[in-house]
């Protein structure tokens, strides 16, 4: 599945789309904050980009103003970043990175060996600064398997010069999860459920778009 050609209104949409994020009641500030399940820290992995792309925005499907999109199932990834007390974290930097639809990461240790397979139109990495309610938004693709790994997206949260969390999100009900050592390393059932995300079809989408929501709950309350 491919994306439509470049839309000049896309950038405006990407800046505002996160405001429409809808989360369960328990994620609202002050509502049952003691019940929030903290997002487990997971390995950063070997393929955090060693050479960042020129375009690091939150749309991984189109590089700069290109008209050829990356290949994959279009996914709108939304969520919020909350602190340990359930308060939204404003002005945190959320970074995501993942392999392209052909299973190639934006890292020379991987892409140099797979030049013929790499999707040069997939950004592979993106950033978003959270808003006043801690919201973030990315347009990307549904993750695909990587050799030895179940489909996943890497997520890093930063504030200032400090890294607050490295984690990964997974596709709910994917058969590869039970064979994935990193997914299985999360022994707490609630924490494992929190990083295993439903990729649901977007109603009335003519190109088969998906929506996924990933709430990040930090294990510490960072200083502002």
N, C-alpha and C positions, 0 to 999 in steps of 0.2 A: 504494500500500500504506500502511495506517495502523497506528498502534500500538494495543495494547489500552488500555482505560480505566485510570485511575490505580490503582496497586497500593500499599497502605500500607507494604509491605516494600521498595519500590523504593529508597528512600534508603539503607537498610542495605546492599542489594545493590550499589549504586553505590560505596559506600565500600570494599567488600571485594573487588569483582570483579577489580581490578587484580592482586591477589595471585595469581590463577590464570594470569597471563600466561606463556606458554611461548615461549621464544626458541631459535633455533638454538644449538648448542654453541659456535660461535665468538664468541658475545656474552657468554659467561661470563667473569667477572673472571679475568684472567691467562691465558686460553686464546687463544693466537694473537693477542694484542692488536695486534701489528704489522700484522696483516692487516685490521684494521677500516677500513672505508671511511668517511671523514668526510662528514657530511651537508653538502651545499653550501648556502651562504647565498643566499637569493633575496629579491627585493623584497617589502617589507611590503605594497605595493599601496595604492591610495587608500581602501580601505574597512575599515580597522581601525575598530571602532565609535567614533564621536565622542561618543556618549551610551551609556554602558554600561547594559545592562538591569538591573533590580532583582534578577533572578536570574542569578547567574554561576556556578552549579554545573556539574558535569560531565555533566548530562543535558540535552541541547539539545532534546529532544522534548517535554518538559513544563515549562511555566513555573510556578514556585512549586508550588502544590498544585492546579493546574488539572486538569481531567479530559478536556479536548480536546487530543489530541496534534498535534504538527506532522505535516505530510504528507511522506512519502518512504519509501524503503527503509531500514528500521531497520538501523543498523550499530553494532556494538560495536568501537570503535577502541581497541586496546591498544598498549603498547609500553614501551620503557625509554629513559631518558636516560643516556648514558655519557660520561665525559670522554675526553680525547685518549689516555689510557692504557688505556681499556677498563674503568675502574672506574665503578660506578653512582654517579649524582649524586643524593644525598638532599636533600629539601626545596627542590628547584627547582620553579618555577612553570611549568607548561605551559599555554599558552593556545591555543585554536583558534577560528577563525571562518570562516564560509562563507556563501554565498547560500542562501536557502531553496529549496524544491522548485519555486518559480515563477521562480527566477533573480533574487531581490531580496536585497540585503545590508542588514544592520542598520546603516545609515548614512544620515543625512538626505539626503546628496547623491544617494543612489540611491532610498531608500524614499519620499522626498517626491514623486518623479516617478512612482512606481509604487504608490501607495496602494491602488489597486483590486486589485493583483495580490499584494501582500505577504501572506505567511502569518503572521498575528498570533500564532499558537500555536507558532511555531518560535523558539527562543531566539536562535539565530544566533551565539552566543559562549559559551564556557565556559572554566573554569579547573580545574586539578588540581595539587595539591602532591605531588610524587613521594615514594614511600616509601623504605624502607631499601635496596631493591634497584634503585632508580631507576625503578620502575614507574609507569605512569599508565593511566587508563581514562576513556573518554568513550562515552556513548550518543548517537548522532547519526543523520544520514541519509547515504546514499551521495551524494556530490556530483554535481551536475548541471551541464550547460554554462551558462556565462554569455556574453553576446554578446562575441565576439572571443576567448574563452578556452575551453580544454578543462576538463572537470570537475576541481576541485582543492579542497583544504582548506588554509587558511593555518595555520601553526604557529609560535608564538613561545616561546622558552625564556628564563626570567629567573632570576636568583639575587640576592636582596636587591633593591637598586635598579638592578642592572645587567642589561641585555639581552644575552644570550649568543648568540642565533641567531634569525634570521627565515628561514623556509623554507616550502615548499609540498609537499604530497604529492598524487600523481596516481593515477588508476585504471589498473591494468595492462591493456594491450591495447586501450585506448579509441582509436578511430580519430582523435579530435581531437588526440591528443598530437603527432602528426607535423606538425600545422599550428599548434601553439602556440609562439610565439616564446620564451616564458619557459622552458618545458620544454626546448626545443631549445637554449637558451643554455647548458645544462649539457653541456659537450663531453666530459667524462670519462665513459666508458661505465659504469664501476662506480658512479660517483656518480649518474648518471641512473637506473640500475637501483635504487639504494637509495631513491630518492624515488618510485618507481613501484610501487604497492602492489596486491596481489591482494585483491579483495573477494570472499571465498568464502562460499558458503551455509553456514549453521549447521546441522549435522546434526540432524534431527528437529524443527526449528523449524516450528511450525504456521502462522506468519505470515510466513515467508520472510525471516527475519533474516539479516544478513551479518556476517562478522567480517573485520577488517583489522588488521594488525600493522605498526607503523612504529617502527623503532629509530632514535633520534637519537644520532649520534656527534658530539660537539663538537670543533672544531678547536683548542681550547685547554683546558687544565686550570684551571678557575676556582678561586680561593682559597676556602676554606671559611669 
